[in-house]
Amino acid sequence: MNPVAEIIMESGGRMSFELFIRQAPLTVNHFIDLAASGFYDGLTFHRVVQGYVIQGGSADNTCGCPTELTITGEFTQNGFDTGLTHERGAISMARDEDFDSAGTQFFIVHQDAHKLDGRYAAFGKMREGFETLDAIAAVPTAGADRENRPLEPVVIKKIRIYGEKK
C-alpha cells in the first residue's frame, strides 16, 4: 500500500495525496522525511498560478531559497521513466535548471500541465481536496511580475503522512 500525505491548511482546508513510492522512491522518501520532521509546518504556498500550479515548500516563503537538501530528479529527461504525469491534482517537485536540484519546494497541478511530463518529478496524485486546491488557485496574487505571490499568505498548517517509507 502506498503512503498518503495529507496537507492541512491553516484555513481548515485539506488535500490528500497517494504517494507513488515504487515509481519515485527517492522523491517520496525525501518528501516523507521533510513532512515528518515538521519542515513544512507554517510555510506557505508562495506561488499561485490559477489554471497551472500552486507551489510551496520554500523555507523563507519565496521562490529563491536555495537548499542543500537536494535529491536526484526522478523524471524521464534525467533517466527515470516513472510513468507519472502532470495531470490535475499531481504533486511534483520544483527545481531549477539543474536536473538534480529539487530540494524542499513542491507544486500541485491545478489543471493538466503535460508540458511538465518527463521534465519534473511527479510523485503522487490527489485523492481528496480538489475544492481546497481550487480555492487556493483562486486567491488574488500580485501577478506574474511579482512571481504570482498571493496577496495574503496561504499557510500550510501541517503535512501528515500515513503509511511508511520503503
Backbone torsions as a table, in degrees:
resi	resn	phi	psi	omega
1	MET	NA	135.6	-179.8
2	ASN	-75.9	146.8	173.5
3	PRO	-67.3	160.1	179.6
4	VAL	-124.6	137.0	173.8
5	ALA	-110.3	132.5	175.2
6	GLU	-116.4	119.5	176.5
7	ILE	-94.9	119.3	-179.9
8	ILE	-107.1	121.6	-177.3
9	MET	-88.6	151.7	176.3
10	GLU	-59.2	-29.7	179.9
11	SER	-74.3	-9.1	-178.8
12	GLY	103.6	-15.1	178.3
13	GLY	-68.4	157.0	-179.7
14	ARG	-138.9	147.1	173.1
15	MET	-135.0	136.4	-178.1
16	SER	-121.0	135.9	-175.3
17	PHE	-130.1	134.9	167.0
18	GLU	-82.8	130.2	-179.2
19	LEU	-102.2	125.6	-173.2
20	PHE	-90.3	82.7	-172.6
21	ILE	-67.9	-30.3	179.2
22	ARG	-71.8	-37.9	-178.3
23	GLN	-79.2	-34.4	-175.3
24	ALA	-137.0	64.2	-173.6
25	PRO	-63.3	-40.1	179.7
26	LEU	-63.2	-46.0	-177.2
27	THR	-67.4	-47.4	-179.2
28	VAL	-61.9	-47.8	-179.1
29	ASN	-63.2	-37.6	177.0
30	HIS	-63.6	-46.9	179.7
31	PHE	-62.6	-43.5	178.6
32	ILE	-60.4	-45.0	179.2
33	ASP	-59.8	-45.3	179.9
34	LEU	-63.2	-46.5	-179.1
35	ALA	-63.7	-44.7	-178.1
36	ALA	-65.0	-29.2	179.4
37	SER	-77.4	-10.3	-176.4
38	GLY	86.0	8.2	-177.6
39	PHE	-52.8	-43.8	-173.7
40	TYR	-80.6	-13.5	-176.6
41	ASP	-61.2	121.4	178.4
42	GLY	88.3	-5.6	176.1
43	LEU	-79.1	174.9	-175.4
44	THR	-122.3	164.8	161.7
45	PHE	-84.7	101.5	-171.8
46	HIS	-89.7	-10.3	178.5
47	ARG	-134.6	124.4	-178.4
48	VAL	-132.6	118.1	178.2
49	VAL	-125.1	99.8	-178.4
50	GLN	-56.3	135.2	-179.2
51	GLY	83.9	1.2	-178.6
52	TYR	-134.0	-85.1	-177.2
53	VAL	-146.2	160.4	164.0
54	ILE	-117.7	138.2	-173.9
55	GLN	-127.6	137.9	178.3
56	GLY	-146.4	-174.8	174.8
57	GLY	97.9	8.9	177.2
58	SER	-85.8	129.4	-176.9
59	ALA	-59.4	-29.1	179.1
60	ASP	-108.3	14.8	177.1
61	ASN	59.1	32.9	172.0
62	THR	-131.8	172.2	177.1
63	CYS	-79.3	-11.4	-169.0
64	GLY	-101.2	19.5	-176.0
65	CYS	-88.5	105.1	178.0
66	PRO	-70.5	156.9	179.5
67	THR	-139.8	149.9	174.1
68	GLU	-91.8	-1.8	-178.6
69	LEU	-88.7	53.2	-176.0
70	THR	-91.0	154.4	179.8
71	ILE	-130.1	164.4	175.1
72	THR	-68.1	132.6	-179.6
73	GLY	-75.3	119.3	-179.5
74	GLU	-93.7	81.6	178.2
75	PHE	-151.9	161.9	-170.2
76	THR	-55.5	-46.8	-178.7
77	GLN	-61.0	-16.6	-179.8
78	ASN	-108.6	14.4	174.6
79	GLY	90.8	12.0	179.3
80	PHE	-120.2	115.6	178.2
81	ASP	-99.9	89.9	-177.2
82	THR	-82.5	-21.9	-176.2
83	GLY	78.4	2.6	-178.3
84	LEU	-88.6	141.7	-177.2
85	THR	-118.6	167.9	-179.3
86	HIS	-100.1	64.9	175.4
87	GLU	-90.4	168.4	179.9
88	ARG	-48.4	126.6	178.3
89	GLY	91.1	-2.7	176.5
90	ALA	-68.8	145.0	172.3
91	ILE	-111.1	135.6	-171.2
92	SER	-147.0	159.2	179.3
93	MET	-87.9	135.2	172.7
94	ALA	-82.1	154.8	178.7
95	ARG	-157.3	170.6	171.6
96	ASP	-96.6	-157.0	-175.6
97	GLU	-65.9	-28.7	178.2
98	ASP	-70.0	125.6	-177.5
99	PHE	-59.0	-28.1	-177.3
100	ASP	-107.2	39.1	-176.4
101	SER	-110.0	3.7	177.4
102	ALA	-63.6	136.7	-178.2
103	GLY	-130.7	-84.8	-176.8
104	THR	-117.9	-21.7	-175.7
105	GLN	-80.0	139.7	179.0
106	PHE	-136.0	164.0	175.5
107	PHE	-137.3	157.0	176.9
108	ILE	-118.8	130.2	-176.5
109	VAL	-78.4	121.3	179.7
110	HIS	-78.6	-47.0	175.3
111	GLN	-130.2	153.1	-177.1
112	ASP	-42.3	131.8	-179.7
113	ALA	-136.2	64.2	-174.3
114	HIS	-66.7	-12.6	174.7
115	LYS	-65.1	-15.2	178.1
116	LEU	-89.0	-14.2	-178.7
117	ASP	-57.9	134.1	179.0
118	GLY	78.2	-6.2	-177.3
119	ARG	-113.5	-19.2	179.6
120	TYR	-135.8	154.2	-173.7
121	ALA	-89.0	87.0	170.2
122	ALA	-66.4	142.1	-178.2
123	PHE	-142.1	4.4	178.6
124	GLY	-168.2	174.4	-178.0
125	LYS	-141.2	136.2	179.6
126	MET	-65.6	135.2	175.9
127	ARG	-107.6	-34.7	179.1
128	GLU	-144.1	153.0	174.0
129	GLY	105.5	18.6	179.8
130	PHE	-60.1	-30.1	177.7
131	GLU	-66.4	-33.6	176.5
132	THR	-70.1	-44.0	175.9
133	LEU	-56.2	-47.9	-179.1
134	ASP	-63.3	-39.2	179.6
135	ALA	-65.0	-42.6	178.6
136	ILE	-65.6	-43.5	-178.9
137	ALA	-62.4	-22.0	-177.4
138	ALA	-93.0	-0.9	-178.4
139	VAL	-67.0	145.9	176.6
140	PRO	-64.1	138.9	178.9
141	THR	-125.5	168.3	177.8
142	ALA	-76.7	-8.0	177.2
143	GLY	95.2	170.2	-173.9
144	ALA	-59.0	-34.2	-179.7
145	ASP	-68.5	-14.4	177.0
146	ARG	-116.9	31.2	177.5
147	GLU	60.1	27.8	177.3
148	ASN	54.1	38.9	-179.7
149	ARG	-77.0	128.8	177.4
150	PRO	-58.7	143.5	178.8
151	LEU	-67.7	-32.8	175.0
152	GLU	-119.0	139.0	-178.3
153	PRO	-58.1	137.1	176.0
154	VAL	-108.2	96.7	-165.2
155	VAL	-95.8	132.1	172.0
156	ILE	-83.7	115.8	178.1
157	LYS	-72.0	-46.3	-176.1
158	LYS	-166.2	150.9	169.0
159	ILE	-116.9	119.4	178.4
160	ARG	-101.4	144.3	177.8
161	ILE	-116.1	132.0	176.1
162	TYR	-117.4	129.9	-175.3
163	GLY	101.1	179.7	-173.0
164	GLU	-122.1	160.2	172.1
165	LYS	-69.7	160.9	174.8
166	LYS	-135.9	NA	NA
